[in-house]
Amino acid sequence: LLEDYAGPKSELSAINQYVYHHVVLAPDFEEIANLLECIALVEMHHLEILAETILKLGVDPRYRTIEGNSREQYWNASFVYYGTSLCDRLTSDLAGEWAAVANYRKHQQVINDPYVQNILERIILDELHHIVLFNQMIDKYCRPE
């Protein structure tokens, strides 16, 4: 769960990426900036749910992953894809949502705890909705008529 929480493709990374994209896109693309802000808030809720679950499992929910050799890798801002243009950013945001769904599905398979599996399934539903929203914005702003 630490990977979903604070790894390179995590809720923490998504929050920071969406907030950055929100700020830099707001002057020219208010609709997209508002959407990014709303999605970031949902991701913050996911982050909190994961933190509470990690804590219940007896692990300190610091912003880090623990690799196989017990080496900690703390979250850092290089995990954020800053992007160069509107469509570049939206495409990256969409790819990040797909990666999140894939990671959650993988973790559902390896974590043999129905409580955790149900939490991940609920988060997946939100991520799938984010995919729909990002696809709508890409269709509207990035695909030629």
LOZA-609452 format. One line per field, with one value per atom (N, C-alpha, C): residue number from 1; residue in three letters; x, y, z. Coordinates in Angstrom, 2 decimals. Layout:
n: (NUM; ...)
res: (ALA; ...)
xx: (X; ...)
yy: (Y; ...)
zz: (Z; ...)
END
This chain:
n: (1; 1; 1; 2; 2; 2; 3; 3; 3; 4; 4; 4; 5; 5; 5; 6; 6; 6; 7; 7; 7; 8; 8; 8; 9; 9; 9; 10; 10; 10; 11; 11; 11; 12; 12; 12; 13; 13; 13; 14; 14; 14; 15; 15; 15; 16; 16; 16; 17; 17; 17; 18; 18; 18; 19; 19; 19; 20; 20; 20; 21; 21; 21; 22; 22; 22; 23; 23; 23; 24; 24; 24; 25; 25; 25; 26; 26; 26; 27; 27; 27; 28; 28; 28; 29; 29; 29; 30; 30; 30; 31; 31; 31; 32; 32; 32; 33; 33; 33; 34; 34; 34; 35; 35; 35; 36; 36; 36; 37; 37; 37; 38; 38; 38; 39; 39; 39; 40; 40; 40; 41; 41; 41; 42; 42; 42; 43; 43; 43; 44; 44; 44; 45; 45; 45; 46; 46; 46; 47; 47; 47; 48; 48; 48; 49; 49; 49; 50; 50; 50; 51; 51; 51; 52; 52; 52; 53; 53; 53; 54; 54; 54; 55; 55; 55; 56; 56; 56; 57; 57; 57; 58; 58; 58; 59; 59; 59; 60; 60; 60; 61; 61; 61; 62; 62; 62; 63; 63; 63; 64; 64; 64; 65; 65; 65; 66; 66; 66; 67; 67; 67; 68; 68; 68; 69; 69; 69; 70; 70; 70; 71; 71; 71; 72; 72; 72; 73; 73; 73; 74; 74; 74; 75; 75; 75; 76; 76; 76; 77; 77; 77; 78; 78; 78; 79; 79; 79; 80; 80; 80; 81; 81; 81; 82; 82; 82; 83; 83; 83; 84; 84; 84; 85; 85; 85; 86; 86; 86; 87; 87; 87; 88; 88; 88; 89; 89; 89; 90; 90; 90; 91; 91; 91; 92; 92; 92; 93; 93; 93; 94; 94; 94; 95; 95; 95; 96; 96; 96; 97; 97; 97; 98; 98; 98; 99; 99; 99; 100; 100; 100; 101; 101; 101; 102; 102; 102; 103; 103; 103; 104; 104; 104; 105; 105; 105; 106; 106; 106; 107; 107; 107; 108; 108; 108; 109; 109; 109; 110; 110; 110; 111; 111; 111; 112; 112; 112; 113; 113; 113; 114; 114; 114; 115; 115; 115; 116; 116; 116; 117; 117; 117; 118; 118; 118; 119; 119; 119; 120; 120; 120; 121; 121; 121; 122; 122; 122; 123; 123; 123; 124; 124; 124; 125; 125; 125; 126; 126; 126; 127; 127; 127; 128; 128; 128; 129; 129; 129; 130; 130; 130; 131; 131; 131; 132; 132; 132; 133; 133; 133; 134; 134; 134; 135; 135; 135; 136; 136; 136; 137; 137; 137; 138; 138; 138; 139; 139; 139; 140; 140; 140; 141; 141; 141; 142; 142; 142; 143; 143; 143; 144; 144; 144; 145; 145; 145)
res: (LEU; LEU; LEU; LEU; LEU; LEU; GLU; GLU; GLU; ASP; ASP; ASP; TYR; TYR; TYR; ALA; ALA; ALA; GLY; GLY; GLY; PRO; PRO; PRO; LYS; LYS; LYS; SER; SER; SER; GLU; GLU; GLU; LEU; LEU; LEU; SER; SER; SER; ALA; ALA; ALA; ILE; ILE; ILE; ASN; ASN; ASN; GLN; GLN; GLN; TYR; TYR; TYR; VAL; VAL; VAL; TYR; TYR; TYR; HIS; HIS; HIS; HIS; HIS; HIS; VAL; VAL; VAL; VAL; VAL; VAL; LEU; LEU; LEU; ALA; ALA; ALA; PRO; PRO; PRO; ASP; ASP; ASP; PHE; PHE; PHE; GLU; GLU; GLU; GLU; GLU; GLU; ILE; ILE; ILE; ALA; ALA; ALA; ASN; ASN; ASN; LEU; LEU; LEU; LEU; LEU; LEU; GLU; GLU; GLU; CYS; CYS; CYS; ILE; ILE; ILE; ALA; ALA; ALA; LEU; LEU; LEU; VAL; VAL; VAL; GLU; GLU; GLU; MET; MET; MET; HIS; HIS; HIS; HIS; HIS; HIS; LEU; LEU; LEU; GLU; GLU; GLU; ILE; ILE; ILE; LEU; LEU; LEU; ALA; ALA; ALA; GLU; GLU; GLU; THR; THR; THR; ILE; ILE; ILE; LEU; LEU; LEU; LYS; LYS; LYS; LEU; LEU; LEU; GLY; GLY; GLY; VAL; VAL; VAL; ASP; ASP; ASP; PRO; PRO; PRO; ARG; ARG; ARG; TYR; TYR; TYR; ARG; ARG; ARG; THR; THR; THR; ILE; ILE; ILE; GLU; GLU; GLU; GLY; GLY; GLY; ASN; ASN; ASN; SER; SER; SER; ARG; ARG; ARG; GLU; GLU; GLU; GLN; GLN; GLN; TYR; TYR; TYR; TRP; TRP; TRP; ASN; ASN; ASN; ALA; ALA; ALA; SER; SER; SER; PHE; PHE; PHE; VAL; VAL; VAL; TYR; TYR; TYR; TYR; TYR; TYR; GLY; GLY; GLY; THR; THR; THR; SER; SER; SER; LEU; LEU; LEU; CYS; CYS; CYS; ASP; ASP; ASP; ARG; ARG; ARG; LEU; LEU; LEU; THR; THR; THR; SER; SER; SER; ASP; ASP; ASP; LEU; LEU; LEU; ALA; ALA; ALA; GLY; GLY; GLY; GLU; GLU; GLU; TRP; TRP; TRP; ALA; ALA; ALA; ALA; ALA; ALA; VAL; VAL; VAL; ALA; ALA; ALA; ASN; ASN; ASN; TYR; TYR; TYR; ARG; ARG; ARG; LYS; LYS; LYS; HIS; HIS; HIS; GLN; GLN; GLN; GLN; GLN; GLN; VAL; VAL; VAL; ILE; ILE; ILE; ASN; ASN; ASN; ASP; ASP; ASP; PRO; PRO; PRO; TYR; TYR; TYR; VAL; VAL; VAL; GLN; GLN; GLN; ASN; ASN; ASN; ILE; ILE; ILE; LEU; LEU; LEU; GLU; GLU; GLU; ARG; ARG; ARG; ILE; ILE; ILE; ILE; ILE; ILE; LEU; LEU; LEU; ASP; ASP; ASP; GLU; GLU; GLU; LEU; LEU; LEU; HIS; HIS; HIS; HIS; HIS; HIS; ILE; ILE; ILE; VAL; VAL; VAL; LEU; LEU; LEU; PHE; PHE; PHE; ASN; ASN; ASN; GLN; GLN; GLN; MET; MET; MET; ILE; ILE; ILE; ASP; ASP; ASP; LYS; LYS; LYS; TYR; TYR; TYR; CYS; CYS; CYS; ARG; ARG; ARG; PRO; PRO; PRO; GLU; GLU; GLU)
xx: (0.81; 0.00; 0.85; 2.06; 2.93; 3.21; 3.29; 3.52; 2.35; 1.12; -0.08; -0.18; 0.34; 0.26; 1.27; 2.55; 3.60; 4.73; 4.45; 5.46; 5.46; 6.26; 6.31; 4.94; 4.16; 2.82; 1.80; 1.67; 0.86; -0.17; -0.99; -1.95; -1.22; -0.14; 0.61; 1.18; 1.71; 2.24; 1.13; -0.01; -1.14; -1.62; -1.75; -2.21; -1.29; 0.00; 0.96; 0.98; 0.86; 0.83; -0.42; -1.57; -2.82; -2.87; -2.35; -2.33; -1.42; -0.25; 0.65; -0.04; -0.62; -1.29; -2.45; -3.18; -4.27; -3.74; -2.65; -2.11; -1.63; -0.86; -0.29; -1.31; -2.38; -3.38; -4.51; -4.67; -5.80; -5.94; -4.85; -5.03; -5.69; -5.46; -5.95; -7.04; -7.15; -8.08; -8.81; -9.72; -10.40; -11.18; -11.85; -12.63; -11.73; -10.61; -9.69; -9.06; -8.68; -8.08; -9.04; -10.32; -11.31; -11.47; -11.48; -11.58; -10.38; -9.19; -7.98; -8.03; -8.53; -8.64; -9.60; -10.73; -11.70; -11.13; -10.45; -9.86; -8.77; -7.98; -6.95; -7.58; -8.73; -9.41; -9.85; -10.33; -10.70; -9.46; -8.35; -7.11; -6.62; -6.86; -6.51; -7.30; -8.56; -9.37; -8.80; -8.41; -7.77; -6.50; -5.70; -4.46; -4.76; -5.78; -6.16; -6.64; -7.45; -7.93; -6.76; -5.83; -4.66; -3.81; -3.62; -2.83; -3.47; -4.78; -5.48; -5.37; -5.47; -5.36; -3.95; -2.96; -1.56; -1.30; -1.81; -1.64; -2.32; -3.54; -4.25; -3.48; -2.70; -1.89; -0.57; -0.37; 0.79; 2.02; 1.85; 2.99; 2.79; 3.87; 3.84; 3.64; 2.57; 2.30; 3.10; 4.42; 5.27; 5.27; 5.61; 5.58; 6.80; 6.71; 7.84; 7.38; 8.23; 8.04; 9.18; 8.99; 10.04; 10.35; 11.58; 11.99; 12.34; 12.53; 12.76; 13.84; 14.87; 15.98; 15.76; 14.52; 14.12; 14.64; 15.12; 15.59; 14.38; 14.31; 13.22; 13.54; 12.55; 12.67; 11.56; 11.96; 10.98; 10.47; 9.22; 8.60; 9.39; 9.49; 10.08; 9.42; 9.62; 8.91; 9.33; 10.37; 10.72; 9.70; 8.84; 7.79; 6.67; 6.62; 5.58; 5.99; 5.04; 5.28; 4.75; 5.64; 5.25; 4.66; 5.18; 4.63; 5.00; 4.65; 5.02; 3.84; 2.73; 1.57; 0.30; -0.82; -2.11; -2.29; -2.15; -2.43; -1.40; -0.17; 0.88; 0.53; 0.07; -0.29; -1.51; -2.54; -3.75; -3.48; -2.66; -2.31; -1.56; -0.66; 0.07; -0.87; -1.79; -2.75; -3.60; -4.04; -4.82; -4.00; -2.77; -1.90; -1.68; -1.55; -1.38; -2.58; -3.78; -4.99; -5.03; -4.68; -4.63; -3.58; -2.44; -1.39; -1.88; -2.62; -3.16; -4.11; -5.01; -5.95; -5.19; -4.18; -3.39; -2.70; -2.11; -1.44; -2.42; -3.57; -4.57; -5.05; -5.28; -5.70; -4.61; -3.36; -2.25; -2.21; -2.39; -2.32; -3.53; -4.68; -5.83; -5.52; -4.72; -4.38; -3.40; -2.49; -1.44; -1.75; -2.71; -3.07; -4.30; -4.11; -5.17; -5.97; -6.56; -7.36; -8.60; -9.79; -11.01; -11.28; -10.94; -11.14; -10.31; -9.04; -8.16; -8.60; -8.96; -9.42; -10.64; -11.57; -12.77; -12.42; -11.50; -11.05; -10.45; -9.59; -8.95; -9.99; -10.99; -12.03; -12.80; -13.07; -13.79; -12.94; -11.65; -10.75; -10.68; -10.64; -10.60; -11.80; -12.97; -14.17; -13.98; -13.39; -13.11; -12.10; -11.05; -10.02; -10.60; -11.50; -12.14; -13.00; -13.63; -14.40; -13.46; -12.31; -11.32; -10.87; -10.73; -10.35; -11.38; -12.65; -13.73; -13.60; -13.40; -13.31; -12.10; -10.95; -9.76; -9.96; -10.57; -10.85; -11.77; -12.75; -13.64; -12.86; -11.96; -11.18; -10.22; -9.62; -8.72; -9.51; -10.69; -11.52; -11.90; -12.20; -12.65; -11.51; -10.34; -9.26; -8.08; -7.95; -6.72; -6.95; -8.17; -8.44; -9.00; -8.39; -8.91; -10.32; -11.13; -12.53; -12.56)
yy: (-1.21; 0.00; 1.27; 1.16; 2.35; 2.85; 1.92; 2.30; 3.14; 2.74; 3.48; 4.81; 4.84; 6.00; 7.08; 6.68; 7.70; 7.27; 6.36; 5.98; 6.94; 6.63; 7.50; 7.66; 6.59; 6.63; 6.44; 7.43; 7.30; 8.41; 8.29; 9.36; 10.67; 10.60; 11.81; 12.46; 11.65; 12.19; 12.81; 12.12; 12.64; 13.97; 14.07; 15.32; 16.47; 16.27; 17.34; 17.67; 16.66; 16.89; 17.66; 17.27; 17.93; 19.36; 19.58; 20.95; 21.82; 21.31; 22.08; 22.38; 21.35; 21.56; 22.55; 22.46; 23.40; 24.84; 25.07; 26.43; 26.96; 26.17; 26.70; 26.78; 25.99; 26.03; 27.02; 27.43; 28.28; 29.56; 30.26; 31.52; 31.35; 30.21; 30.03; 28.97; 28.07; 26.94; 26.73; 27.64; 27.62; 26.32; 25.82; 24.58; 23.41; 23.28; 22.19; 22.41; 23.63; 23.93; 23.58; 23.91; 23.57; 22.07; 21.36; 19.90; 19.30; 19.78; 19.27; 19.50; 20.66; 20.95; 19.96; 19.70; 18.75; 17.34; 16.91; 15.57; 15.49; 16.54; 16.55; 16.38; 16.99; 16.84; 15.40; 14.73; 13.32; 12.49; 12.80; 12.07; 12.30; 13.49; 13.74; 12.83; 12.61; 11.68; 10.27; 9.86; 8.55; 8.46; 9.51; 9.54; 9.32; 10.00; 9.86; 8.44; 7.87; 6.50; 5.53; 5.68; 4.80; 4.99; 6.23; 6.49; 5.80; 5.93; 5.30; 3.78; 3.23; 1.77; 1.30; 2.00; 1.65; 1.68; 2.71; 2.82; 1.66; 1.29; 0.15; -1.15; -1.22; -2.42; -2.39; -1.35; -1.28; -0.63; 0.11; 0.77; 2.28; 2.99; 4.45; 4.97; 5.74; 6.19; 7.42; 7.34; 8.41; 8.34; 9.44; 9.51; 8.83; 7.50; 6.72; 5.34; 4.67; 3.25; 2.50; 1.21; 0.38; -0.69; -0.69; -1.63; -2.97; -3.99; -5.35; -5.51; -4.70; -4.80; -3.89; -3.49; -2.62; -1.20; -0.84; 0.53; 1.43; 2.53; 3.47; 4.45; 4.72; 5.76; 6.76; 7.95; 8.98; 9.65; 10.09; 10.77; 12.04; 12.38; 13.67; 14.22; 15.49; 16.20; 15.77; 14.98; 14.48; 13.44; 12.96; 12.01; 12.70; 14.03; 14.80; 14.99; 14.77; 15.10; 16.51; 17.44; 18.84; 19.18; 18.58; 18.76; 20.09; 20.20; 21.39; 22.07; 21.38; 21.95; 21.36; 21.93; 21.44; 19.95; 19.59; 18.21; 17.23; 17.68; 16.88; 16.58; 17.57; 17.41; 16.51; 16.76; 15.94; 14.48; 14.26; 12.89; 12.20; 12.92; 12.36; 12.08; 12.98; 12.78; 11.54; 11.39; 10.21; 8.93; 8.95; 7.77; 7.44; 8.46; 8.24; 7.56; 7.92; 7.27; 5.80; 5.52; 4.12; 3.34; 3.95; 3.29; 3.02; 3.96; 3.78; 2.60; 2.51; 1.39; 0.07; 0.02; -1.21; -1.59; -0.60; -0.88; -1.35; -0.71; -1.13; -2.55; -2.87; -4.23; -5.25; -4.90; -5.79; -6.00; -4.94; -5.05; -5.78; -5.70; -6.49; -7.98; -8.35; -9.76; -10.28; -9.42; -9.89; -9.62; -8.74; -8.46; -9.30; -10.29; -11.24; -10.78; -9.60; -9.03; -8.41; -8.98; -8.47; -7.00; -6.52; -5.12; -4.22; -4.56; -3.78; -3.90; -5.10; -5.29; -4.43; -4.33; -3.50; -2.02; -1.59; -0.19; 0.12; -0.77; -0.55; -0.54; -1.41; -1.44; -0.11; 0.45; 1.73; 2.85; 2.84; 3.84; 3.67; 2.42; 2.14; 2.77; 2.69; 3.29; 4.79; 5.47; 6.90; 7.12; 6.31; 6.48; 6.25; 5.27; 5.03; 6.23; 6.87; 8.08; 9.22; 9.32; 10.33; 10.08; 8.82; 8.48; 9.01; 8.83; 9.35; 10.87; 11.54; 13.01; 13.50; 12.85; 13.27; 13.00; 11.88; 11.60; 12.66; 13.11; 14.17; 15.46; 15.81; 17.04; 16.89; 15.72; 15.48; 15.55; 14.95; 15.01; 16.45; 17.23; 18.61; 19.55; 19.39; 20.37; 19.88; 18.58; 18.06; 17.30; 16.98; 16.23; 17.19; 17.20; 18.07; 17.64; 18.62; 18.35; 17.66)
zz: (0.00; 0.00; 0.00; 0.52; 0.54; -0.88; -1.83; -3.23; -3.76; -3.40; -3.82; -3.09; -1.90; -1.02; -1.39; -1.54; -1.71; -2.64; -3.55; -4.54; -5.72; -6.73; -7.92; -8.60; -8.67; -9.26; -8.14; -7.29; -6.07; -5.97; -4.94; -4.66; -4.36; -3.59; -3.25; -4.51; -5.41; -6.66; -7.50; -7.58; -8.36; -7.81; -6.50; -5.88; -6.29; -6.12; -6.43; -7.92; -8.76; -10.20; -10.60; -10.07; -10.43; -9.91; -8.72; -8.19; -9.04; -9.41; -10.28; -11.61; -12.23; -13.52; -13.37; -12.27; -11.99; -12.00; -11.30; -11.16; -12.51; -13.25; -14.50; -15.63; -15.56; -16.62; -16.34; -15.09; -14.70; -15.53; -15.85; -16.60; -17.97; -18.62; -19.99; -20.13; -19.16; -19.27; -17.94; -17.65; -16.35; -16.12; -17.15; -17.00; -16.58; -17.24; -16.91; -15.55; -15.25; -13.94; -12.82; -12.98; -11.96; -11.81; -12.93; -12.88; -12.15; -12.47; -11.82; -10.31; -9.90; -8.48; -7.80; -8.44; -7.88; -7.79; -8.84; -8.83; -7.77; -7.61; -6.56; -5.18; -4.96; -3.66; -3.43; -4.47; -4.34; -4.04; -4.72; -4.47; -3.03; -2.49; -1.08; -0.15; -0.49; 0.30; 0.20; -1.00; -1.16; -0.32; -0.33; 0.44; 1.92; 2.42; 3.82; 4.13; 3.26; 3.45; 3.49; 2.56; 2.54; 3.79; 4.23; 5.45; 6.65; 6.78; 7.91; 7.84; 6.64; 6.47; 6.78; 6.28; 6.56; 8.06; 8.73; 10.18; 10.90; 10.47; 11.08; 10.89; 9.83; 9.57; 10.34; 11.16; 12.03; 11.44; 10.37; 9.72; 9.81; 10.08; 10.11; 8.69; 8.44; 7.07; 6.65; 6.81; 6.28; 4.76; 4.12; 2.66; 2.07; 2.01; 1.54; 1.12; 0.37; 0.08; 0.76; 0.93; 1.50; 0.47; 0.01; -1.03; -0.40; -1.23; -0.78; 0.26; 0.20; 1.15; 2.36; 2.59; 3.71; 3.58; 2.39; 2.17; 1.91; 2.63; 2.46; 1.33; 0.51; -0.50; -0.22; 0.20; 0.53; -0.74; -0.69; -1.81; -2.11; -3.40; -3.76; -5.02; -5.24; -6.31; -7.71; -7.85; -9.18; -9.66; -8.77; -9.16; -9.93; -9.86; -10.56; -12.01; -12.92; -14.32; -14.54; -14.79; -14.90; -16.27; -17.32; -18.65; -19.28; -20.57; -21.33; -22.01; -22.14; -22.83; -22.23; -22.59; -22.10; -22.41; -23.66; -24.06; -23.52; -23.42; -22.81; -21.35; -20.64; -19.23; -19.07; -19.86; -19.76; -20.10; -21.12; -21.50; -20.37; -19.73; -18.59; -17.42; -17.16; -16.07; -16.34; -17.57; -17.95; -17.76; -18.23; -18.08; -16.61; -15.78; -14.35; -13.71; -14.17; -13.65; -14.05; -15.31; -15.75; -14.96; -14.70; -13.91; -12.49; -11.92; -10.57; -10.54; -11.52; -11.57; -11.66; -12.52; -12.68; -11.37; -10.68; -9.41; -8.35; -8.27; -7.28; -7.57; -8.83; -9.19; -8.81; -9.10; -8.74; -7.23; -6.47; -5.02; -4.45; -5.10; -4.68; -4.77; -5.76; -5.95; -4.91; -4.45; -3.54; -2.07; -1.79; -0.40; -0.07; 0.77; 1.07; 2.29; 2.16; 3.25; 2.62; 2.88; 2.24; 2.53; 3.72; 4.08; 3.15; 3.00; 2.13; 0.67; 0.25; -1.13; -1.44; -0.48; -0.68; -0.75; 0.09; 0.04; -1.32; -1.80; -3.10; -4.22; -4.11; -5.15; -5.19; -4.03; -3.99; -4.59; -4.30; -4.88; -6.40; -6.86; -8.30; -9.01; -8.39; -9.01; -9.25; -8.27; -8.46; -9.58; -9.60; -10.63; -12.02; -12.15; -13.45; -13.87; -12.91; -13.23; -13.66; -13.02; -13.42; -14.86; -15.24; -16.61; -17.59; -17.27; -18.12; -18.25; -17.13; -17.14; -17.93; -17.74; -18.51; -20.00; -20.34; -21.76; -22.36; -21.60; -22.09; -22.36; -21.47; -21.67; -22.84; -22.99; -24.12; -25.42; -25.45; -26.66; -26.99; -25.98; -26.20; -26.61; -25.99; -26.17; -27.02; -27.19; -27.82; -29.12; -29.42; -30.65; -31.70; -32.88; -33.94; -34.34; -34.67; -35.08; -36.42)
END
